[in-house]
Amino acid sequence: MSRLRYLPFAFSLAAVFAASPRTMAQPAPVNSPAAYVVPQPLFDEVAAEYSGERALENVRGITQFHRIQASPGFSQAREWVVERLKSYGITELEVERFPSDGRTRYSTHIGPMAWTVREGELWVEAPFRERLCRFSDQPVCLSTLSNGGEWRGEAVEVGRGDDAASYQGKDVRGKIVFASGYAGAVHREAVIRRGALGVVIYPDPDSQPEYPDLVRYNGLWVQAEEKDKATFGFQISRRQWDRLRLLVAAGKLTLHAKVDAELHPGALEVTSAYLRGSDPSKEIILVAHLDHYKSGANDNASGSASLVEIARTVKTLLDQKRIPPLKRTLHFLWVPEHFGTVAWLTRHPEISQRAIAALNLDMVGENLVKTNSRLNIARTPDSLPSFLNDLVENVAEQVEAAELVSPNGTHNLFHWRMTPYTAGSDHEMFNDGNVRVPAVQFGHWPDWTHHTNEDTVDKVDSTTLRRVGVLAAASAVWLATAGDEEAMRLLPLVRYSQGQDSADRLRRGSGFLHVFTSTANVDAAVKTELTPEQRAKAQRHIRQLFFTAQMYRRAIESLEQLMTPRGIQDFRRKMGAPETRPVVALSLDAARPVSMRRVPRKKYIGPIADGPSSPWFRQALGADYAWWHEQSLKFPPSDLIPRFELIVYEAGNFADGKRTLAEIEDAVAAEYGELPEGLIEGVFDRLARIGLVEWVEQKK
């Protein structure tokens, strides 16, 4: 059949896409037993056993410790978790250690130096005497990885202080610098490069002025080669800064800082606990980061505490034979956020084949009224479509219908939503294109207490802990026990949600879609009466919709991971086996440069670490970093994860050694909208120069 004769089918297919949510068999109404994938008896057993009060006690236990990565306080918290698990009869435990010394690099992340801290104080010595901060009273007021020593000096203010422009016309050598930027970047500019005595961080003028006593968590993240020059950092509140700012401006403030601490090599510790299934080759991962500062109650004692309670709940239900035996192993992971996860995944490349799914719990205990927050469940990215999204959304609806509360918790509404993929926690490591374990994140946002002295146990709600814990536990048990029948029960939800998403994207696009049995000629699919600009836009949307169709298919095919070989055969007979489907490809885009036909392969794991804690990337790029920073400014600011970072992350995930730059650009644009011209090519060219990407020769 010729391409032109096939053209009318393109528009009929577009109509099918647009109508798919209405014409497709829809799931049963919410609140009816038929609406839920997890059988109601199984859900009820999990909900009855899971204790929000026990989870809250776990939060209290973990928040005793100042849990900085690779440091003694983290080890103490890890030991507390291990002893708690043992008390519940969970004895298959493993602790893995990875060197962390401010020099060892895991992908783009540099393992931080270990920090043994005992005390730290900051005093005003003139024109009056007053203590501004004491670590033992408020641990968050001392910057992480502050070095030991004692300093006295005049104070000077430099604005943000995190770039060279802040210091123009100012001599900070031998002085203590006040700034509003992140402590690690300010310390590197002021102390390491310009000889200042130390840094004191005050809140940015636009940062939550309604909370004048907030003290923000900051870290110096001293690298090994900086250790001998490193000094100290403290954080103060807005109220404190308002009292001091005029004295600093007048050059009349003298400070005295004293820190009792050492920087030294240490280890990133990753703790695993296992509840074994009958098939040792497959597992479901539940992960939470065990750090941060003391208290760090919601971030992330809540997630780590919930993992302990999920493990206890499932162990109890199995021992009492109240749920079916596990087919797949439940693997619980307590990690140092980002650093430990990427180190662990680097050591365990086999996890890509072993793990079917991952659930990441990060900030899951908020009292929704006190923190003015809600639960966000972040989907997997477009680069890794999965049935997992539809499963957890369905279980969340089941939790909401159950109206769960805890005896000593609130009766707040269960305020939750599914969101597109977003980053900022350990699920991004599992979703990475070199790992490819579909991972969703459970986490509350916004939260005005995040990374401050106000993230305390009184903001944690046992009702919220119970709801999110039951959501995660019921999802995990279903994943660990599901077979052919259960997978087919989930299929209508996956098809329905993917149809909705496809239709939404089609409505946002040009409305033109052209599919052929062998190739698709984009030029022939676009109406000839369009202007050149309209034609170019229509062609871009067609390419993006082509990717959306691929994503739809892959999400459905992901169900095969739950099936037996016989079940997969039956499934493929119903759906059409992949090997029998026509090969669909797009014709080359003549309007794009030939260089966009190059094929990159990503060689790193996770998002690119580009910040004070891991300066390697910025140093490696050298002069090219100016271009990188300029591109990031082309996107609107975000209150959580900058859009540019998400685009670079997803572009890397699509760089599998098979897709061209043009195809990667189309895929990312389908997810995040139109991209600046030359962005994708520029990103990969620069990553290739520093060895993070390699070019693959295309087979002719």
N, C-alpha and C positions, 0 to 999 in steps of 0.2 A: 504494500500500500504506500503510495507516495506521501510525502510530508504535507503537501498542500491539500490533498484529499482528506488527510487526517485532522486538518486544522479545526473544523467545527467541533470535533470531540473535545478540544481543549476547553472551549467555553461551556460545554455541558458538564465537564468535570468540575469546572469552577463553581457551577451552580450546585453540584452535589456537595462540594466542600462547604459552601455557604449554608446549606440546609441540613448538614449532617447531624447537629445536635437535636433537631426537631424530628428528623425522620428515623434516626437510629433508635433501637430499643433502649429506653431509659431505665435507670435503676429504680428499685422500689422506693416509695416515699420514705423519707427520714422518719424515725420513731417507730417504724414497723419492724418486727423481727427479721423479715426478709431483706431489710435494707442493709444489714451489716455482714461484713465478710467474716469477722471473728464470731464463731457460734456463741450465742448468748450464754449458755451454761459455762463455757470456757471463760468468757469475759467476767461473768459473775464470780467465779472462783478467784480470779486474779484480783478483782475489786474488793472482795471480802477479805482477802489475806493481806493485801498491801496496806501498810500503816504510814500515814502521813506524820504521825507523832514520832514513830521510830526514825523516819527520815530526818525529822527536825532535830532529834537527839544526835544523829550523825553529823548534822550541820554544826551543832554546838561543839562536838568533839573535834572536828577538823579545824574550826576557826580558832582553836587554842594556839595555832602555830603560824609563824611568819614564813609562808611557804614559797620562798623565792627559788626559782629553778636552780638545780645543781648545788643547793646550799643545805646546811644542816637542818633548818626548819622544814624544808620539803621532805627530807628523809624521816623526820619525826612524824610528820603527817602520814607519810606512806606506811610507816610502821604501825600507826594507829589503825589505818584502814585494814592492813593485813591481820592484825589481832582481832578486829571486829569480825572479819570474814571467818577466821578460824573458830570464833565463838559460835558461829552459826553452822559449823560443820563443813564449811567450804575449805578444803585442804589442798586442792590442786592449784597451787599458786606458783608464780614465777616472777622474779625480778631481774630485769636486764639493765645493764649499765653501759653508758656511752660516754667517752671522754668529752669533757666540757671545760675549756680552759681559755676562752677568749681568742682562740686561734684555729681550732679544729672546725672545719666547715662541712656541713651536711647539706648538699645541694647549694642553695644560696644563703642558708642560715648558718651563722657562726654560733657555736655553743658558748653560752656566757661563762665568765669566770665564776667560780664559787665564792660565796660571801659569808663569812662568819662575823656576825655583828652582835655586840653586847649592849652598847649604849651610844647615844649621840645627843648632843645638846647645842642649841643656838641661843645666844644671849645678846641683848643690847647692852653695851657697856657705857656708851655716852650718846646723848646728854643725860640719860637716866639709865638705871639698871633694871632689866626685866628679861625673864626667860620667855623666848618665843616658841620653843619646841623642845620636847624631850621624847626620844624614841620609845622609851619604856611606857610612856603615857599614851602616845599616839604614833604607832609605828609608821603610818603612811607619811608622816612629816619629814622623814629622812629618806633621801633619794637612794633607791636600790643601787648597790655596788659603790657606795661612798667609801673612800679609803680611810684608813685610820690616821689620826694626827690631831694637831691643835693649831688654830690660826686666829690671828687678830688683824683687823684692818678696817679702813674706811670703806663705806658702801658707795656704789655708783650704779645708776640705772641706765640700761641700754635698749629699752623697747623689747622687741621679741628676742633679740640676742642669738638667733639661730642661723644667722648668715653674716657674711662679711660686711654688708651694708650697715648693719646695726652698730658697727664699731668705728665708722668713719668719724674722724675728728675726736675720738675718745681714747684716752690712755687708761687701760684697765689693769696694767701690770701691778701686782702687789695689792690689788683691791678686791673686795667682795662684790660680785656683780648681781644686781637684781634684774630679772627679765621675766617675760611672760611666755616664752617659747618652751618647748619640751626640754627637760633638764639635760638629757643626753646630748642633744644637739648644741645647747647653750654651753655646757661644760666643755665640749670639744672645741668650740670656737673661742671661748673666753679663757679657759684654763690651759688646755693642751697647746693651743696655737698662740695665745697672747699673754700667758703668764699670770692670769688672775689667780687669786687665792682660792676662790670657790664660787658657788652660785646659790642664789636664793630665788625660788620661782614663786611669783604671785599670779593670781588668776587673770586670764585675758579679760579685757573690759566687757566683752560680749558673752562671757561664759557664766551663765546662770547667776546674774546679779541678785536674783530673789533669794539666794541662799548664801548669805555673807560669811558663814562660818565653815563652808566647805573647804577641805584641804585635799588637793588632787594627788593621786599616786603618780610618781615619776621615777625614772631610773636613769643612771648614768651610763650603764652598759659599757663599761670600760673594756677595751680590747687588750690583749696580752702586751702588745708593744706600747700601750699607753699607761701601763700600771705605775711606772715610776713617776710619771707626771700627774697622775690622777689625784684629786683631792676630795671635795665633798659637794653635796647638794642638799638643800632643805626646801620644803614647800611651806608656804604660809597661806592663811585665808585672806579673803578680800577685806574683811574687817581689820585685820592686822596691817595689811598693806595701806589702807586708807589712813591709818594712824602714823605710818612711817614715811609716806611718799614725799611730803614736803621737807622733812629732815634730810632725806636722801638727795633731793634736788638741790638743797642748800649746802650739801657736802658736810653735814654736821652729825652724821650717824656713824658710829663705830660699833662693829660687831665682834663677837668672840664665838668661835665654833670649835667643838671638840667631839671627835668620833673615836670610839673604841671598836675597831673592826679590822679584818684582814681580807685581802683578795688573794685567792689561791686557786690552783687547778682543782676540779671536782668531777662529778659525773652526773649525767642526766639519767634518772631512774624511771623506768617504765614497768609498771606492775600489771601482770595478767592474772586473771582468775578464770577457771573453766568449769562449765557444767556440760559434760560430754554427751553427745548424741550418738546414735547407732552408726552413722556414717562419719568416720573421722576425717574424711577429705573435704567436708563442707562446714562452714561456720557462719554465724551471725555475730557481728561486732557491736558492742555497746561501749562508747568511749566518752570520757569526761576528763578535762584537765584539772589537776589537783592543785596547781598553783592558784592564788597570788599571795599578796600581802595579807597581813592580819588587820582586820577580820576577813575581808573578802567573802562575806557570807553568801550572797547570791552569785557572785563571780569569784570562784565557782565551787565553793563548798557545797552549794545546793546540787550541782550536777554530780559531783563525786559522791556525796551522801546518798543521792538517789540510786546510783549504781549499786551501792552496798545493799540498799533495801530491795532493789529489784532482784539481786542475786539471792538474798534471803527468802524472798517471796517465792521465787521459782523453785529453789531447793526444797522448801517446805511443801509446796504443792506436789512436787515429784515424789518426795519421800512418802507423802500421804496418799499417793496415787489419785489425786484429785484432778490431774490433767494428764493427757496422753504422754507417753515417753517421747523424748526429743529425738528427732531424726538427725538434726544438725546441731553442732556444738554451739552453745552460747559462750562467747569470748568477751570478757569484761576487761577494759583497758583504762588504767589511770595514768595519765601522761603529763609531762611538762608541756604546756601548750606550744604548738608549732615546733619548737626546737626538738623536743623528745619524740613527737610524732613523725617528723621527717627522718630523724635518725633511725627510728624503729622500722619504718617502711623501707628505708634504704637497705637495712639488714635483712628484711623479709620480703623480697620481690615475689615469693610464691603466694603472697596474700591475694594477689590479683586473680589467681585461679581458685583459691580456697574460700574466700569470703563472698557471700551472695549479696549482703547488704550491711550497712552500718548506720547506727543511730547515735547521733552526737547530742549530749545533754550539756548545755552551757547556759547558765542563768535560768533555772527552772523552778524557783521557789518564791517568786515575788508576791508580796501582798499587793494586789493590783491597785488598791485604793491608795496605799501609802506611797507607792512608787509611780503611780499614774501610768501604768504599763499594760501590756497585753502579751499573750503568747503568740509568737510568730513561728510557724513551721516552714522552714526554707526548703523548697524543692531542689531536686538535683538540677544541674545545669543542662542546657540543650545538648552539650557535648556527650552527655551520659543519660539519655532518657530511660526511665525505669517505671515499672509497676509500683515501686515503693512509694512514690508520691500519692497514688490513689489509695493504697492500703492505709497509710497513716492518716490521710484525710478522712477516710471512712471510720477509722477507729476514734478519731477526735470527735466526730459526730456522735458516736456511741457513748463516749465519755460525757459529752454535754447532755445527752438524753438521760443519763443515769443520775445526774444531779448529785454527784459525790461531794461529801463534806467530811471534814475530820473533826473528832470530838472537841478539840480545843482550837479549831481553825475558824476562819471567817465563813460567811455564807454569800460571799461575792459571786456575781455571775462568772461563768467560765468564758472569758473574753479571749477569743483566739481567731487566727486567720492563717490561711496558706499564703505564702509569698513566693514570687519568683526567686530563683537562686540568688543568695547573697553570701558574702564571705565573712571572714573575721574570726573563724574558729577552726577546730581540727577537722571538720567535715570536708573542708576544701582540700586537705591532703589526700583523703580517700577518693574524692571525686576527680582527682588529677588524672590527666590523660595517660600518664605512665603507671597509674595504679588501677584506676577504673573499677573501684568498688562503690556502687551507688550509695550515697550517704545523705540523709536529711538531718537538719539541725532543729532541735527544740530549744527555744530561747526567748526571753522576754525583752522587749524593746518598744519604746524608749524607757529609760530608767535614769532618773536624775541623780541617783546615788552611785552610778557606775564609776568605778575607779576613784572613789573618794572615801574619806573617813566615815561617811554615812552608810556605807554598805555593811550593815551590821545585822545581827541575828533578829533584832526586833522588826526588821523589814521582811522577814521570811514568814510565810504562811503555811501551816501544815496542810490546809485544804488544797492550796496550789500544788504543794509537793505530792499530795495523794493523786490529784487529777493527772498531772503530767507523768507521774510514776506509773500509774495504771495504763495510761496511753502508751508509754514506751514498753512496759512489761507485756501487755497484751499483744502489741505489734510484734515484739521479739519472739514470744512463745508461738504465735501463729507462723512466723517465718521459719521457726525451727521445727515445726510439725507439719507444715502444709505439704500436700502431695498433688496428684493430678486433679482430683475432684475440686480441691480448694483453689487451685490455680484457675481452673475454668470458671469457678464462681466469681473470681476477681475480674475475669476478662471483660465483662460488659462495662464495668467501671472504667477500666483502662481505655477501652474504645470510645466511650462516651466523653471522657475528659479530653482525650487527644482530639476528638472531633470538634469539641468546643474550642480548643486552642487553635486548631487549624482554621476554623471559620473566623475566629477573631483576627487572626493574622491576615487572612484573605480580605476581610473588610477593611483592614488598615492599608492594604496594598493596592495595586492597580486594578485588580480584578481579572488579570490575564494569566492563565496557566496553560501550558502546552506540553503534553507528554506523548512520547513516541515509544514504540516497542524496542527501538535500538538507540536512537539519539533524538535530541530535541533541538531544533533550530530556533533560537530565541528571536532572531530577526524576523523569521516568518510568522512568529506567534503574535506579533504586535501590529496593531492596525496601522495602515500606511498613512492615514490622514493626520496622524499625530505630529506635533512639532518635534524637532530634534531633541529638545529638552524633555518633552513628554515621553518620547520613544525611549530615551536613555533611562528615565525613571521607571518606565514600565518593564524594561528589560531587567533592571536590577531587582525589581519585585518578583519577577518570574523566577529568577535564579534563587531568590530567598525562599519562595514558596516551594520550589523543588526540594530544597533542604528540609523544609517543614514536613513534606510528605515522607522523606526518609526517616525523620525523627519519629513520626507517627508509627511507622512500621517497626522501628527498633524498640519502641516502648512496649508494643504488643509482644514482640519476640522475646523480650526480657523475661516473660513468664516461664519460658522453657527452663530457666535455672531451677525452678521448683519441681519439675516434672521428672518422671521416670523415662527411660528410653522408649517404652511402649506409649507412654503418655505424649511424648514429643511427636511420635509418628502420627498418632491420632490428631493432635493439635495441628500439625502441618497439613494433614489431609483436609481439615476443615478450613484452614486459613490460606492454604497454598504454600507448598514448600519453597523455601528461599531459592533452592537450586533450580526450581521449575519456573520461577517468575522471570519475566523479561528483563534483560539488562537495560537499565535506564540511565542515561547520561546526558549532560548538556553539551552542546557544541561550544567550541572555544569562543571566547569573547574577543572579537577583533579590535574592539575599542580600547582594550587594556594593553599596557606595554607587554612585550614578550617576556620581560623579567618576571611578570606575575604568574608565569607558567612554571616557575621553579617550585620544587617540593622540599619543604623543611621538615626536619624531625627534631622534636624537643628532647633534650638530654637531662633535664632537671625535674625535680618533684615539687609540687606545691606552687603557691604564689611566689613571685620574686620578692625576697626580703629586701626592702629598700627603706631603711630607717636607721635611727641611732643604734639599735641593738645589733644590726648586721651591716656595717658600712662597706663590706666587700664589693657589692654590686656597683655602688657609686664610684668607688675607687677604680674598679676594673673598667668601667665605661670611660673614665677620664673626661676628655673634652666633649665626648658624645653625650655626657649626662645633661648638658645644657639643652640639647635637642629633646631628650627624654622629658625633662621637666617642662619644656615649652608645650609639648603635646598634652601633658596632663592638665594644663591650664585651659585647654580648649573645651573642657567638659564642665558642666555646672557643679558647684561644690555639693558635697553630701555630708550628712551628719554622722555617717557610719563608715562605709567603704567607698572611696572615690570611684567613680564610674570608669575612669581610665584603668585602674587596677583590675577591675572586673573584665574589661575588654582584653587586656594583655593576658590575664589568666585563661580566659576562654580561647583566645587565639592559640595559646600554647597547647591547650587540650586538644584542639583540632589538628595540631601539627604532628600527625602520626606517621609521616614518611610516605603517605599515599596521596594526600590532598595537595593541590597547588595553592600558591598564595591567593589566587583569585577565588578558589573554592573556600578557603578559610575566611576571606573577606566577606563572601556571601553569607556564610554560616553565622559569623559574628554579627553582621548587620541584621540578619533575621531575628536575632535575639535582642540586640541593643539599639537598633535603629541605624540610620545612615552614619557613616564614618568619614572623618576628614580624608581627603584625597592623599594617598601616599602613606597613611598611618601604618597599615599592616605591613607593607613592604619595609618601611623604615624600622619598625620594631624588630622584625626578624633579621634584617641586615645587621643591626647592632648587637642582637643576641648572638648571632653567628660569629661576630668578631671576637667575642670574649668566651667562646667555646660552649655556650649554653644551647646552641642549635647547630645541627649539621645539615648540609644540603644533600639530598638524595637524587641520584641520577634516575630519570624516568626511563622505564623500559619502552622501547620503540616497537 
